[in-house]
Amino acid sequence: MGDHVPVRCPVCRRTHTFASPVYPCACGAPLAPPLLRGAPAEPIRHRTWTDDWVTVRCQACGRQDQWPQPELGCPCGTVLRIPVRPVTAAPTSSAGATAAQRAAAAAAGAAGPVADGTTAQPSVSPGTPESPGPIGSPASGRPTLIPPPRTVAAPRPTFHPVTIRTARDAVTAAALYLRWLGFQEVVQPEERPASGIDLRAPGLVAQVDPTTRPTGLRAVECLWLNALSASAVSVFFSLAGYAADARARADDLGVPLFVMDLTGTPQPVNAPADELLSTGA
C-alpha cells in the first residue's frame, strides 16, 4: 500500500489526498515511491522525459530502479509533481527478503528450512480438526455466503495501464483506457491524420496531446467539431493539462477531458469526464 499525503494545489488552493502509485518490482514485491510528507507540490510547466523519473529502492530485495515521478492532476487543470524522498544507503540486513521467503514458504505449505534457518509449518487442509471447515458448514460457525442475484452487473475490472515513455505510448495508454471504459474496436492510425484525431471507434473520436504545454482552446474545439460531423462522442487526453479557456469551453460543449501521468493512468478533470468514468461507454 502506498503512502497517503495531503497535497495543496498552489494555483487553485485546493487540498487533495494523494496515494503513492504502486509498481511491481522484478522480485514480485509491490513497490511504491516514498512520498516526502510536508514538501510542497510543484506545477509542471515544462516537461522533460529525463526529469520525470525517480530512483526507488525495493524494500524486499534492495533493487534500485527508475520509476515515473508521482504526479497529480488537479481539477483546475494543473498537473502537480509530488516530491519523493531521495534514495539513501542500502540497508545491510535482508530481513525484508527473509520475511518474503518465509511468507512464500508458508503459503505453499512447505515444512523445510527457509533462509534464516527456521522451519515453516505445514498448512492445514480444510476439514481437519485444526481447521474450522469451509464457510457455511456447521463446524465453521459462520453463515453461508449468499451470492448476488444474476441481474447484478459485473463490476468493471481493474485498469492495467502502460508506462508512458514516448508520444506513441501516450496514444496506446489512451486506447487501453477507452477499451476499459467499454468502447469497442478502438483503433489508432499508423500515421496521424490532418484532423489530429489519434483514436477512433464506432461512435467515438479521441485526441491525445503528448506535448509539454497545456492543451489550448483550439484543439478542444477542433475535436468537438470532428465529433459533431461524425455523430460521435469526443474524448481528449493530455499529458500537461489544459489551459483555463480550453477547460471552460470543454465544459460548455460537454467534452470529457482527462489528464495522464507517466504511469499511463488517466484522471478526469471535468464533469463530463467524471460522468463518462462513472457510466462507461
C-alpha positions as CSV (number, residue, x, y, z in Angstrom):
1,M,0.0,0.0,0.0
2,G,1.4,3.4,-1.0
3,D,1.8,6.4,1.2
4,H,-1.1,8.9,1.6
5,V,-0.2,12.6,1.9
6,P,-2.2,15.8,1.7
7,V,-1.3,17.9,-1.4
8,R,-2.3,21.5,-1.9
9,C,-2.5,23.0,-5.4
10,P,-0.6,26.3,-5.5
11,V,-2.8,27.5,-8.3
12,C,-6.4,27.0,-7.0
13,R,-5.5,26.3,-3.3
14,R,-7.5,23.1,-3.3
15,T,-6.3,20.3,-0.9
16,H,-6.2,16.7,-2.2
17,T,-5.3,13.4,-0.6
18,F,-2.7,11.7,-2.8
19,A,-1.9,8.0,-2.7
20,S,1.5,6.9,-4.0
21,P,1.2,4.6,-7.0
22,V,2.3,1.0,-6.6
23,Y,4.5,-0.7,-9.1
24,P,5.6,-4.4,-9.4
25,C,9.3,-4.9,-8.6
26,A,11.2,-7.5,-10.6
27,C,11.3,-9.7,-7.5
28,G,7.5,-9.7,-7.4
29,A,7.0,-7.4,-4.4
30,P,4.9,-4.3,-4.6
31,L,6.9,-1.1,-4.7
32,A,5.7,2.5,-4.0
33,P,7.8,5.7,-4.2
34,P,8.2,7.1,-0.7
35,L,6.4,10.5,-0.7
36,L,8.1,13.4,1.1
37,R,5.5,14.5,3.6
38,G,5.2,18.2,4.1
39,A,7.1,19.2,0.9
40,P,5.1,21.4,-1.5
41,A,3.9,20.1,-4.8
42,E,5.2,21.9,-7.9
43,P,3.2,22.7,-11.0
44,I,4.7,21.1,-14.2
45,R,5.1,23.9,-16.6
46,H,7.7,22.3,-18.8
47,R,8.1,18.6,-19.1
48,T,11.3,16.7,-19.9
49,W,11.5,12.9,-20.1
50,T,14.7,12.7,-18.1
51,D,13.3,14.7,-15.2
52,D,10.1,12.7,-15.0
53,W,11.7,9.6,-13.5
54,V,12.8,8.9,-9.9
55,T,15.0,6.2,-8.4
56,V,13.2,3.9,-5.9
57,R,14.6,1.0,-3.9
58,C,12.6,-2.1,-3.3
59,Q,12.3,-2.8,0.5
60,A,12.1,-6.5,-0.2
61,C,15.2,-7.2,-2.4
62,G,17.1,-3.9,-2.3
63,R,17.0,-3.5,-6.1
64,Q,17.0,0.2,-7.3
65,D,15.1,1.0,-10.5
66,Q,13.8,4.1,-12.3
67,W,10.0,4.7,-12.0
68,P,7.7,7.5,-13.0
69,Q,7.7,10.5,-10.7
70,P,4.4,10.6,-8.9
71,E,2.0,13.3,-10.3
72,L,-1.5,14.6,-9.5
73,G,-3.9,16.1,-12.0
74,C,-5.8,18.9,-10.2
75,P,-9.4,19.6,-11.3
76,C,-8.3,23.1,-12.1
77,G,-6.2,21.7,-15.0
78,T,-2.8,22.0,-13.3
79,V,-0.5,18.9,-13.2
80,L,1.5,18.7,-9.9
81,R,4.8,16.9,-9.4
82,I,4.7,15.2,-5.9
83,P,8.1,15.2,-4.1
84,V,9.7,11.8,-3.3
85,R,12.2,11.0,-0.5
86,P,15.7,10.5,-2.1
87,V,17.3,7.1,-2.0
88,T,19.7,6.6,0.9
89,A,22.4,4.0,1.5
90,A,21.2,0.4,1.0
91,P,20.2,-1.4,4.2
92,T,22.7,-4.1,5.5
93,S,20.1,-6.6,6.7
94,S,18.0,-8.8,4.5
95,A,15.1,-9.0,6.9
96,G,12.6,-8.0,4.3
97,A,13.7,-10.6,1.8
98,T,13.7,-13.3,4.6
99,A,10.2,-12.4,5.6
100,A,9.1,-12.6,2.0
101,Q,10.7,-16.1,1.7
102,R,9.0,-17.2,4.9
103,A,5.6,-16.0,3.7
104,A,6.0,-17.7,0.4
105,A,7.0,-21.0,2.0
106,A,4.1,-20.9,4.4
107,A,1.7,-20.2,1.6
108,A,3.0,-23.2,-0.3
109,G,2.7,-25.4,2.8
110,A,6.4,-26.1,2.9
111,A,7.8,-27.7,6.0
112,G,11.5,-27.4,5.2
113,P,14.0,-24.8,6.4
114,V,14.0,-21.3,5.0
115,A,16.7,-18.7,4.6
116,D,17.1,-17.8,8.3
117,G,17.2,-21.4,9.5
118,T,13.7,-21.6,10.9
119,T,11.2,-24.2,9.9
120,A,7.9,-23.3,8.2
121,Q,4.9,-25.1,9.5
122,P,2.8,-27.1,7.0
123,S,-0.5,-25.8,6.0
124,V,-3.7,-27.3,7.5
125,S,-6.1,-28.8,5.0
126,P,-9.8,-27.8,5.1
127,G,-11.9,-30.1,7.2
128,T,-9.2,-31.3,9.6
129,P,-9.7,-30.9,13.4
130,E,-7.4,-27.9,13.3
131,S,-9.5,-26.2,10.7
132,P,-13.0,-24.8,11.3
133,G,-14.1,-26.2,7.9
134,P,-15.5,-24.3,4.9
135,I,-17.6,-21.2,5.3
136,G,-21.3,-22.2,5.8
137,S,-20.5,-25.7,7.3
138,P,-21.7,-26.5,10.8
139,A,-18.1,-26.6,12.1
140,S,-17.3,-23.1,10.9
141,G,-20.0,-21.4,12.9
142,R,-20.3,-18.8,10.1
143,P,-23.3,-18.2,8.0
144,T,-23.4,-19.3,4.4
145,L,-22.5,-16.7,1.9
146,I,-25.4,-15.8,-0.4
147,P,-24.3,-15.0,-4.0
148,P,-25.7,-11.8,-5.6
149,P,-28.6,-12.2,-8.0
150,R,-27.9,-12.9,-11.6
151,T,-29.3,-9.5,-12.5
152,V,-26.4,-7.6,-10.8
153,A,-24.0,-6.3,-13.4
154,A,-20.4,-7.4,-13.1
155,P,-18.0,-4.7,-11.7
156,R,-15.6,-3.2,-14.1
157,P,-12.2,-5.0,-13.9
158,T,-9.1,-3.2,-12.7
159,F,-7.4,-1.0,-15.2
160,H,-3.9,-2.0,-16.1
161,P,-2.0,1.0,-17.6
162,V,1.1,1.1,-19.7
163,T,4.1,3.2,-18.7
164,I,4.5,6.3,-21.0
165,R,7.9,6.9,-22.4
166,T,7.1,8.2,-25.9
167,A,4.3,10.0,-27.6
168,R,3.2,6.7,-29.1
169,D,3.0,5.2,-25.6
170,A,0.6,8.0,-24.7
171,V,-1.8,7.1,-27.5
172,T,-1.6,3.4,-26.6
173,A,-2.4,4.2,-22.9
174,A,-5.4,6.3,-24.0
175,A,-6.6,3.4,-26.3
176,L,-6.4,0.9,-23.4
177,Y,-8.3,3.3,-21.2
178,L,-11.1,3.7,-23.8
179,R,-11.4,0.0,-24.2
180,W,-11.6,-0.3,-20.4
181,L,-14.5,2.2,-20.4
182,G,-16.3,-0.1,-22.8
183,F,-15.7,1.3,-26.3
184,Q,-15.3,-1.4,-28.8
185,E,-12.9,-1.7,-31.8
186,V,-10.7,1.3,-30.7
187,V,-8.1,1.7,-33.4
188,Q,-5.2,4.2,-34.0
189,P,-3.9,5.0,-37.4
190,E,-0.3,4.3,-38.3
191,E,0.2,8.0,-39.2
192,R,-1.6,10.9,-37.5
193,P,-4.2,12.4,-39.9
194,A,-4.5,16.1,-40.6
195,S,-7.6,16.3,-38.4
196,G,-5.5,15.4,-35.4
197,I,-7.7,12.5,-34.4
198,D,-5.5,9.8,-32.8
199,L,-8.1,7.2,-31.9
200,R,-11.4,6.1,-33.5
201,A,-14.1,3.6,-32.6
202,P,-17.8,3.3,-33.5
203,G,-19.4,6.4,-32.1
204,L,-16.1,7.8,-30.8
205,V,-13.3,10.1,-31.8
206,A,-10.4,10.8,-29.4
207,Q,-7.3,13.0,-29.4
208,V,-4.1,12.7,-27.3
209,D,-1.8,15.7,-26.7
210,P,1.6,14.3,-25.6
211,T,3.4,17.7,-25.6
212,T,4.8,19.5,-22.6
213,R,2.5,22.5,-22.9
214,P,-1.2,22.7,-21.6
215,T,-3.7,21.9,-24.3
216,G,-5.3,25.0,-25.8
217,L,-8.8,26.1,-26.7
218,R,-8.4,25.5,-30.5
219,A,-7.5,21.8,-30.0
220,V,-10.6,21.2,-27.9
221,E,-12.9,23.0,-30.3
222,C,-11.5,21.1,-33.4
223,L,-12.0,17.8,-31.7
224,W,-15.6,18.7,-30.8
225,L,-16.3,19.7,-34.5
226,N,-14.8,16.5,-35.7
227,A,-17.1,14.5,-33.4
228,L,-20.1,16.6,-34.4
229,S,-19.6,15.9,-38.1
230,A,-19.2,12.1,-37.3
231,S,-22.1,12.0,-34.9
232,A,-19.7,10.6,-32.3
233,V,-18.6,11.2,-28.7
234,S,-15.3,13.2,-28.3
235,V,-12.7,12.5,-25.6
236,F,-9.5,14.4,-25.0
237,F,-6.3,13.2,-23.2
238,S,-3.4,15.5,-22.3
239,L,-0.1,14.9,-20.5
240,A,0.4,18.6,-19.4
241,G,-3.2,19.5,-18.5
242,Y,-5.4,22.2,-20.1
243,A,-5.5,26.0,-20.4
244,A,-8.3,27.6,-18.4
245,D,-10.2,28.7,-21.5
246,A,-9.9,25.2,-23.1
247,R,-11.4,23.6,-20.0
248,A,-14.2,26.2,-19.7
249,R,-15.1,25.6,-23.4
250,A,-15.0,21.8,-22.9
251,D,-17.4,22.2,-20.0
252,D,-19.8,24.2,-22.3
253,L,-19.5,21.6,-25.1
254,G,-19.6,18.5,-22.9
255,V,-16.2,17.3,-24.0
256,P,-14.7,14.9,-21.4
257,L,-11.1,15.9,-20.5
258,F,-8.6,13.5,-19.0
259,V,-5.0,14.2,-17.8
260,M,-2.4,11.4,-17.9
261,D,0.7,11.0,-15.8
262,L,3.7,8.8,-16.9
263,T,2.2,5.7,-15.3
264,G,-0.4,5.8,-18.1
265,T,-3.4,6.2,-15.8
266,P,-5.9,8.9,-17.0
267,Q,-7.6,11.1,-14.4
268,P,-10.8,13.1,-15.1
269,V,-10.6,16.9,-14.8
270,N,-14.1,18.0,-15.6
271,A,-17.7,16.9,-15.0
272,P,-18.2,15.2,-18.5
273,A,-15.1,13.1,-17.8
274,D,-16.4,12.1,-14.3
275,E,-19.7,11.1,-15.9
276,L,-18.0,9.0,-18.6
277,L,-15.9,7.3,-16.0
278,S,-19.0,6.6,-13.9
279,T,-21.3,5.3,-16.6
280,G,-18.8,3.9,-19.2
281,A,-19.4,3.7,-22.9
